[in-house]
């Protein structure tokens, strides 16, 4: 049973200033994460950056307290051993949520979902050189320069799927969603099984407020990758704007379950979306629908 307290304020294990400082340090750590590894590995490495920071901070504070306690015990001739307990998840949710909203590297990493297939990478040296340049620009959020480099890469090799993917992301970051969709579709021509373009085509349609097209796109993503929460979460948002609350909630609860299992940074987004559905259905006297679909998906509302 998956519990959820979406309508209550999350507890703060640490002050906002400390959460911000630790999140910014963890954000720096994510610079070392390879964008081309699978999504679940990216999430695991992001979470490792967070936990490493928490443990280092606790150890530093605990050793200081331990030293003081040892000195006091020595003065009293107390031979009791001092112990240090580390809680790797203390403040984890708050730090993760801050990074999700404020760490550009995390946003970039989570926008990618590059699983390598036959045409994912190129064997053309020029294409690879331009692709590498594009990645450097992307890492620095120089989207206009990244667009130039990735365009050169696909000109050198029109079947370079990852270059099309990153070109699409760059256009999306610049707000050119129509052009982004064209790039994602080019990527699918080269690699019909590419996860990233399947994931990002409906996202672009959402920005364009073409919700029916977005639903179709998320349906394809779910069919091809039923264990990927992004398809269900995206579909839930599209259905929300279409006011199809039953399908929206069913998809939302499915995404929440998977996000919870993955300890994904986007679990909090699913909780916020639940709050939107809850308030909408409460205002229209349809809370029974909310509760019945939660029960159907084995979600315990507290």
C-alpha positions as CSV (number, residue, x, y, z in Angstrom):
1,X,0.0,0.0,0.0
2,X,1.4,3.4,-1.0
3,X,0.7,6.2,1.4
4,X,0.3,9.8,0.4
5,X,-0.2,13.1,2.4
6,X,-0.4,15.4,-0.6
7,X,-2.7,18.0,1.0
8,X,-0.6,18.6,4.0
9,X,2.6,20.7,4.3
10,X,5.8,18.6,4.1
11,X,7.7,18.6,7.3
12,X,11.1,20.4,7.2
13,X,13.8,18.3,8.9
14,X,16.2,21.1,8.3
15,X,16.0,24.9,7.9
16,X,15.5,26.3,4.4
17,X,18.9,27.8,4.3
18,X,20.6,24.5,5.1
19,X,18.4,22.6,2.6
20,X,19.4,25.1,-0.1
21,X,23.1,24.9,0.8
22,X,23.1,21.1,0.7
23,X,21.0,21.0,-2.5
24,X,23.4,23.3,-4.2
25,X,26.4,21.1,-3.2
26,X,24.5,18.0,-4.5
27,X,23.7,19.8,-7.7
28,X,27.5,20.3,-8.3
29,X,28.0,16.6,-7.7
30,X,25.5,15.8,-10.6
31,X,27.8,17.4,-13.1
32,X,29.8,14.1,-13.1
33,X,26.7,12.1,-14.1
34,X,26.8,10.8,-17.7
35,X,23.7,11.9,-19.5
36,X,23.8,8.8,-21.7
37,X,23.3,6.2,-19.0
38,X,19.7,4.7,-18.5
39,X,17.1,6.8,-16.6
40,X,17.0,4.6,-13.5
41,X,20.8,4.8,-13.2
42,X,20.6,8.6,-13.5
43,X,18.0,8.8,-10.7
44,X,20.1,6.5,-8.6
45,X,23.2,8.6,-9.0
46,X,21.3,11.9,-8.3
47,X,20.0,10.3,-5.1
48,X,23.5,9.1,-4.2
49,X,24.8,12.7,-4.5
50,X,22.0,13.8,-2.1
51,X,22.7,11.0,0.4
52,X,26.5,11.5,0.3
53,X,26.0,15.2,1.1
54,X,23.6,14.4,4.0
55,X,26.0,11.8,5.5
56,X,29.0,14.1,5.2
57,X,27.2,17.0,6.9
58,X,25.9,14.7,9.7
59,X,29.3,13.2,10.2
60,X,31.0,16.6,10.4
61,X,28.4,17.8,13.0
62,X,28.5,14.6,14.9
63,X,32.2,14.5,15.2
64,X,32.2,18.0,16.6
65,X,29.6,17.1,19.2
66,X,31.5,13.8,19.9
67,X,34.7,15.7,20.5
68,X,33.1,18.0,22.9
69,X,31.3,15.1,24.7
70,X,34.6,13.2,25.0
71,X,36.4,16.2,26.5
72,X,33.6,16.7,29.0
73,X,33.6,12.9,29.8
74,X,37.4,13.0,30.3
75,X,37.1,15.8,32.8
76,X,34.6,13.8,34.7
77,X,36.7,10.6,34.2
78,X,33.7,9.0,32.5
79,X,34.8,6.0,30.4
80,X,31.5,5.6,28.5
81,X,32.1,5.2,24.7
82,X,30.6,7.9,22.4
83,X,28.7,6.7,19.3
84,X,27.7,8.4,16.1
85,X,24.5,7.6,14.3
86,X,24.1,8.7,10.6
87,X,20.6,9.0,9.0
88,X,21.2,8.9,5.2
89,X,17.6,10.0,4.4
90,X,17.3,12.8,6.9
91,X,16.1,15.9,5.0
92,X,16.3,13.9,1.7
93,X,12.8,14.8,0.4
94,X,13.4,18.5,1.0
95,X,16.8,18.5,-0.7
96,X,15.5,16.5,-3.6
97,X,12.5,18.8,-4.1
98,X,14.8,21.9,-4.1
99,X,17.1,20.3,-6.7
100,X,14.2,19.3,-8.9
101,X,13.0,22.9,-9.1
102,X,16.4,24.8,-9.0
103,X,19.2,22.5,-10.3
104,X,19.5,23.0,-14.1
105,X,21.7,20.0,-14.4
106,X,19.1,17.7,-12.8
107,X,16.5,19.2,-15.2
108,X,18.7,18.4,-18.1
109,X,19.5,14.9,-16.9
110,X,15.9,14.1,-16.3
111,X,14.9,15.4,-19.7
112,X,17.1,12.8,-21.3
113,X,16.4,9.1,-21.5
114,X,18.9,7.8,-24.0
115,X,19.0,4.0,-24.3
116,X,21.5,3.0,-26.9
117,X,20.2,1.2,-30.0
118,X,21.7,0.5,-33.4
119,X,21.4,4.1,-34.7
120,X,21.8,5.9,-31.4
121,X,25.4,6.9,-32.0
122,X,27.2,7.7,-35.2
123,X,30.4,6.3,-36.6
124,X,31.1,9.5,-38.5
125,X,34.0,11.3,-36.9
126,X,32.7,14.8,-37.9
127,X,29.3,14.0,-36.6
128,X,30.7,12.8,-33.3
129,X,32.9,15.9,-33.0
130,X,30.0,18.3,-33.5
131,X,27.8,16.2,-31.1
132,X,30.5,16.4,-28.4
133,X,30.6,20.2,-28.9
134,X,26.9,20.3,-28.5
135,X,27.0,18.4,-25.3
136,X,29.5,20.9,-23.9
137,X,27.2,23.8,-24.8
138,X,24.2,22.0,-23.3
139,X,26.1,21.4,-20.1
140,X,26.6,25.2,-19.9
141,X,23.0,25.9,-21.0
142,X,24.3,27.6,-24.2
143,X,21.2,26.5,-26.1
144,X,21.8,28.6,-29.3
145,X,25.3,27.3,-29.6
146,X,24.1,23.8,-28.9
147,X,21.6,24.0,-31.7
148,X,24.3,25.0,-34.1
149,X,26.5,22.1,-33.1
150,X,23.8,19.5,-33.1
151,X,22.6,20.7,-36.5
152,X,26.1,20.2,-37.9
153,X,26.1,16.7,-36.3
154,X,22.8,15.6,-38.1
155,X,24.0,17.2,-41.3
156,X,27.0,15.0,-41.2
157,X,25.0,11.9,-40.3
158,X,21.2,12.1,-40.8
159,X,20.6,8.8,-38.9
160,X,22.4,10.0,-35.7
161,X,19.4,9.6,-33.3
162,X,21.0,11.0,-30.1
163,X,22.0,14.1,-32.0
164,X,18.4,14.6,-33.1
165,X,17.3,14.0,-29.5
166,X,19.6,16.6,-28.1
167,X,18.8,19.1,-30.9
168,X,15.1,18.6,-30.0
169,X,15.9,19.3,-26.3
170,X,17.8,22.4,-27.2
171,X,14.9,23.8,-29.3
172,X,12.6,22.9,-26.4
173,X,14.8,24.8,-24.0
174,X,14.5,27.8,-26.3
175,X,10.7,27.5,-26.5
176,X,10.6,26.4,-30.1
177,X,8.3,23.4,-29.6
178,X,7.2,22.9,-33.2
179,X,10.9,22.5,-34.3
180,X,11.6,20.3,-31.3
181,X,8.8,17.9,-32.4
182,X,10.3,17.7,-35.9
183,X,13.7,16.7,-34.4
184,X,12.1,14.1,-32.2
185,X,10.3,12.6,-35.2
186,X,13.6,12.5,-37.1
187,X,15.1,10.7,-34.2
188,X,12.3,8.1,-34.4
189,X,12.9,7.6,-38.1
190,X,16.5,6.6,-37.3
191,X,15.5,4.7,-34.2
192,X,11.8,3.7,-33.8
193,X,12.5,2.4,-30.2
194,X,14.1,5.6,-28.9
195,X,12.7,6.4,-25.4
196,X,13.7,10.0,-25.3
197,X,11.8,11.2,-28.4
198,X,8.7,9.2,-27.4
199,X,8.8,10.9,-24.0
200,X,9.4,14.4,-25.3
201,X,7.0,14.6,-28.3
202,X,3.9,14.7,-26.0
203,X,5.7,17.1,-23.7
204,X,6.1,19.5,-26.6
205,X,2.4,19.1,-27.5
206,X,1.5,19.9,-23.8
207,X,3.4,23.2,-24.1
208,X,1.5,23.9,-27.3
209,X,-1.7,23.1,-25.5
210,X,-2.5,20.3,-28.0
211,X,-3.8,18.0,-25.3
212,X,-5.4,15.3,-27.6
213,X,-2.1,15.0,-29.5
214,X,-0.3,14.8,-26.1
215,X,-2.6,11.9,-25.0
216,X,-1.9,10.0,-28.1
217,X,1.9,10.5,-27.6
218,X,1.8,9.4,-24.0
219,X,-0.2,6.4,-25.0
220,X,2.5,5.3,-27.4
221,X,5.1,5.8,-24.7
222,X,3.1,3.7,-22.2
223,X,2.6,1.0,-24.7
224,X,6.4,0.8,-25.5
225,X,7.6,1.4,-21.9
226,X,4.9,0.4,-19.4
227,X,7.4,0.7,-16.5
228,X,8.3,4.3,-17.2
229,X,6.3,6.6,-14.9
230,X,6.7,9.6,-17.3
231,X,4.0,8.2,-19.7
232,X,1.4,7.9,-17.0
233,X,2.2,11.2,-15.3
234,X,2.1,13.1,-18.6
235,X,-1.1,11.4,-19.6
236,X,-2.7,12.4,-16.3
237,X,-1.9,16.1,-16.9
238,X,-3.2,16.0,-20.4
239,X,-6.5,14.3,-19.2
240,X,-6.7,16.9,-16.5
241,X,-6.8,19.7,-19.0
242,X,-9.3,17.7,-21.0
243,X,-11.4,17.4,-17.8
244,X,-11.4,13.6,-18.1
245,X,-10.7,13.1,-14.4
246,X,-11.3,9.4,-14.3
247,X,-8.5,8.6,-16.8
248,X,-6.4,11.3,-15.4
249,X,-6.4,10.0,-11.9
250,X,-5.9,6.4,-13.0
251,X,-2.7,7.4,-14.8
252,X,-1.6,9.7,-12.0
253,X,-1.8,7.0,-9.3
254,X,0.1,4.6,-11.5
255,X,2.9,7.2,-12.0
256,X,3.0,7.9,-8.2
257,X,3.5,4.2,-7.4
258,X,6.4,3.9,-9.8
259,X,8.0,7.2,-8.7
260,X,7.8,6.1,-5.1
261,X,9.5,2.8,-5.9
262,X,12.3,4.7,-7.8
263,X,12.6,7.4,-5.2
264,X,12.4,9.7,-8.2
265,X,12.7,13.5,-7.9
266,X,9.3,13.7,-9.6
267,X,7.4,12.0,-6.9
268,X,6.6,15.4,-5.4
269,X,5.2,16.6,-8.7
270,X,2.8,13.6,-8.7
271,X,1.7,14.6,-5.2
272,X,1.1,18.2,-6.3
273,X,-1.0,17.0,-9.2
274,X,-3.0,14.9,-6.8
275,X,-3.8,18.0,-4.9
276,X,-5.0,19.7,-8.1
277,X,-7.3,16.7,-8.9
278,X,-8.5,16.6,-5.3
279,X,-9.5,20.3,-5.2
280,X,-11.2,20.1,-8.6
281,X,-13.2,17.1,-7.7
282,X,-14.1,18.5,-4.2
283,X,-15.4,21.6,-5.8
284,X,-17.6,19.6,-8.2
285,X,-18.8,17.1,-5.6
286,X,-16.9,14.1,-7.1
287,X,-14.6,13.0,-4.2
288,X,-16.1,9.5,-4.4
289,X,-14.4,9.2,-7.8
290,X,-11.1,10.3,-6.4
291,X,-11.3,7.8,-3.5
292,X,-12.4,4.9,-5.6
293,X,-9.6,5.3,-8.2
294,X,-7.0,5.7,-5.4
295,X,-8.3,2.4,-3.8
296,X,-8.2,0.7,-7.2
297,X,-4.5,1.7,-7.5
298,X,-3.7,0.6,-4.0
299,X,-3.0,4.1,-2.8
300,X,-3.7,4.8,0.9
301,X,-4.7,8.5,1.4
302,X,-3.8,9.7,4.9
